[in-house]
Amino acid sequence: MARNQIGTGVTVTGLEIDNKNDTNQIVIRNLTKNFGELCAVNQMNLSVGNEIFGILGPNGSGKTTTVLMLTTLLDPTSGTAEICGYDIHKDPRKVRESISYVPQDLAVDVRLTGRENVRMFAELYGVKNSREKTDEVLKILELSDRADEFAKVYSGGMRRRLELAQALVHNPKVLFLDEPTVGLDVAARQKIWEHIQTLRNAGMSIFVTTHYMDEADRYCDRVAIMDKGVIKAVDTPDTLKGMISHDVVTITISGTFSGISVPGVRFVKNEDDELIFFAERGDSALPLIKDALAEQGLRVIAMSVRRPSLDDVFLHLVENSEDTSPLNFRAFRSIIRRN
């Protein structure tokens, strides 16, 4: 059950979503996409209602491919999905009229003012009273006082909010966000999520991909963890964290770790000089782990015990394979421009 059940058809700060039923806005059935011999998305089945639904996964897991299929920008190999009751195969136009998609790369024309950027989208969507609607969404996204400045002088966070304003100008029922806060500072990330929560509270369904586990834990009602095209688990963040009953032990060392054997303790990963273990009883395991490391001639610098996080669930479910994909220069340039 989602942590925040909100009634539909609610008006929030002038935004009204025409979503007066409790049915799922996104229903995915056996959705599959192959690129030659590579299966990017494999037999996906999901349903999403009035909630913030997050997809987590490493690079190449199929997150963006899924979003592209759901937004009718990429044809599935097999399977289908319905968005607001419209089939992505049979009624792609109706699907596009019901949604908005904010990609990871910037979609703002820096040669135009903020107001001109939003007004252009309003006219492309055929929005009636486009001038009034533009002013409305600029106010919602707290951009009214800077609306007549050129977008090239906006900060990364302001440009991302401007993209949201563009996406909202035609009152979509479902909003797809691909890495909405990548490259932003902490304050800008929080501001973006505040606006996303406002949209959910107004009755909109939000489908978001993100690499930030802390954001998914804090803001998403439900989370799906995806790896190599397959959904490994779907549930609320709290329920997913409950999958790991062990404590998480972190040890900072000096020296080369070669493995230890301690009853009730499982080694998870080694990052630089920091070792991560799962332990049945963390407090009791600490001295045993320290002694085992000392027998190898390693010096223990720091030790800590905590309860599991979504990062730990992610490591538990996803294969730990090195990302060998080439650098995406377009995405890299996008991140640099935001900063």
Steps between C-alpha positions, in 0.01 A plus 500: 500500500636843408610716788299801386148431379365818344150556364467568128369810329672724758599857417844609626625855442288542190587162347210263440540148367194345338548159659175412671529123522713269707614273215865452419624764258780276369449128435792307345454148364796283395680802356818392320763677293784328316789669322635218292613232744480741796179487703478850650157446665375148566132416559425798724169503690417802716211725599528857627226714652491845660847478651865581453635177353877467474710270284850433633772319311861522380595642162373269227231342718216608267354797689512756219398241241190433709413870515552542125257215429239632742519846344458351147849612394621142456305201369503189723610168356203334670250564775315825555396764751202723565537861611181657634308219332662550157710228341847616393462300175140582407463854636847661508356846434260473795789379716712801405209735573474353851867513602808716523859382486801686640817329372836500673654735244402863512201598284519876560577749222752734665439761228144553627372639828343268755156629404566449129618144560179406679275694262655316205406164654150624579444593138650173374252313721216717374419626850211746515582827677869415466612833646302451820604135530865594451480754783328239719765229470784753534344604831465138614868435428600828671644655185271800456754756621763376251264407217611779265871429532677285242529135602876513440541690829294246699670266744482124448218469750304782339538345155370169636199678650447673166492157334235393750298813417520409131383147581205617710360767273239264344388336829632146444366212708831311504848650523814306404827629642837354398762582765330829598772618740821373342780757517314729743616610844323383815281810538387485136428127526279559803310779326431279196367221723276743686336589169473133402322426828261789435412349163433159655281664764302664219414158356779451246678167455879542501729240342862584575842346443780597736849396609462672838396231750446753777249688283309185412492401868374838612259603225373194309182324611617181330825393342592239239858374488604404147805315372580377148147566379330313784305639798656341807262639762215753534370644827513796737853604605435388859382156390797458267741591778329238714625235255838529669470392861872537569691801626745676270856520629744746345872466570769743382839332478862557401642214294386244243190297589498136389184371669404377847279228646284605795180311598185704427691750285492536120736719302316728253748728327828688521511867402852643519594440866140454622358150552126428521363191679153368586487367856225324695590703809713798408615603848615148585665455161715813518775363730503167315548673165769724647691201637475315167634802315781544752609139435560605138718788618240763409456815707138594581450877481123528559197276558124560492170310510169613348168367376460421127431770240370481145862495386544173687184353347626608159835324558316195630282468188717634219803322360819688572639535149730774374344757265698462177274719284666796321470849643178673391647834396157655439390426857839615630470835322144534635622456857782751448255762364276458807789582728 
